[in-house]
Amino acid sequence: YGPGLWGNGTACGKVLRPGTVGVAHKTLPCGTRVLIGYRGRYVMTTVIDRGPYGAGRSWDLTLAASNAIGMTPAGVATVRTAIVRRGRR
């Protein structure tokens, strides 16, 4: 979810911008609030899109969400998650 996708729409009706903090998940409803942690840093985000579709991956963070927890240099990492509030289908 980096610069090549900014300006594109998401499955949940959002438009990706450089500061968009969001996450994609295959099955959670749009609007679901999720706490994501990586190496002691956390970001509260919202499901804004569907995906990821790569094997073995459950979440796809926007660049802003990834930057917020210091995960950007890793690219792919294991994160901790907690569903805070489920969205509506």
C-alpha positions as a printed Julia matrix, in Angstrom:
89×3 Matrix{Float64}:
   0.0     0.0    0.0
   2.67    2.47  -0.96
   2.98    5.36  -3.44
   1.98    3.32  -6.5
  -1.52    2.84  -5.07
  -2.18    6.34  -3.66
  -5.34    7.78  -5.17
  -6.88    4.35  -5.72
 -10.14    3.33  -4.07
 -10.41    0.45  -1.61
 -13.03   -2.29  -1.26
 -14.47   -0.4    1.72
 -14.96    2.88  -0.13
 -11.84    4.74   1.07
  -9.25    6.48  -1.1
  -5.62    5.7   -0.35
  -3.52    8.76   0.52
   0.02    9.02   1.91
  -1.31    9.45   5.46
  -4.0     6.74   5.32
  -3.64    4.43   8.32
  -5.47    1.25   7.43
  -5.22   -2.47   6.95
  -6.56   -5.08   4.53
  -8.0    -8.39   5.73
  -9.75  -11.12   3.74
 -12.73  -11.76   6.01
 -13.14   -9.08   8.68
 -15.91   -6.59   7.9
 -15.04   -3.1    6.71
 -14.69   -0.69   9.61
 -13.38   -3.3   12.05
 -10.96   -1.65  14.48
  -7.73   -3.58  14.99
  -4.77   -3.03  17.29
  -1.56   -4.13  15.59
   1.72   -4.51  17.45
   5.28   -4.99  16.28
   8.35   -5.02  18.56
   6.63   -3.13  21.37
   5.02   -0.48  19.18
   1.3    -0.4   18.43
  -1.06    1.27  16.0
  -4.86    1.36  16.12
  -6.19    0.97  12.6
  -9.31    0.1   10.63
 -10.01   -2.55   7.99
 -10.3    -0.53   4.76
  -9.71   -3.15   2.07
  -9.7    -6.86   1.18
  -6.54   -8.94   0.99
  -3.73   -9.79   1.21
  -3.68  -12.57  -1.31
  -0.09  -13.74  -0.87
   0.31  -17.19   0.67
   0.65  -17.24   4.44
  -0.26  -13.59   4.97
  -3.22  -12.38   7.02
  -2.82   -8.59   7.09
  -1.67   -5.92   4.66
  -0.83   -2.58   6.25
  -0.79    0.78   4.53
   2.57    2.53   4.43
   1.44    4.98   7.15
   0.38    2.13   9.45
   3.62    0.28   8.82
   5.65    3.44   9.53
   3.73    4.03  12.77
   5.01    0.77  14.26
   8.46    0.8   12.68
   7.81   -2.18  10.45
   8.5    -0.56   7.07
  12.14   -1.69   6.72
  11.11   -5.29   7.41
   8.53   -5.39   4.61
   7.03   -8.65   5.87
   6.92   -9.42   9.58
   5.04  -11.26  12.28
   2.71   -8.92  14.16
   0.4    -9.21  17.16
  -3.23   -8.29  16.64
  -6.36   -7.72  18.68
  -9.84   -7.05  17.35
 -11.11   -4.0   19.25
 -14.5    -3.56  17.57
 -16.04   -5.48  14.69
 -17.4    -3.48  11.78
 -20.72   -4.08  10.09
 -20.99   -6.26   7.04
